[in-house]
Amino acid sequence: MIPSIDYLLLSAALFSIGAAGALLRRNALIVFISIELMLNAVNLSFVAFARQLGDMTGQVYVFFVLVVAAAEVVVGLAIIVSIYRTRASVDVDDADNLRG
């Protein structure tokens, strides 16, 4: 049986990689994928804590986070496609020019 600390260390590593990708990259798709990676890292820690405590509450939270992430994917990709059609680029700096 794998100890919970291993899952939490993996979760921390995934979250760190996602945070670095979201902060350092300029491509909106890469930023979007990095945010999804961060959400999945949090889900992994929820499941690890739920397993350690013997409680299903963490897994219920994971279900709700996945539902919100699915809605985020729909809205986020629609915005990215709209920006690409307008500017022919998915650079984050170009999205700043869309302000009214």
ABEGO torsion letter per residue (X at the ends): XBBAAAAAAAAAAAAAAAAAAAAABABAAAAAAAAAAAAAAAAAAAAAAAAAAGBAAAAAAAAAAAAAAAAAAAAAAAAAAAAAAAAGBABAAAAAAABX
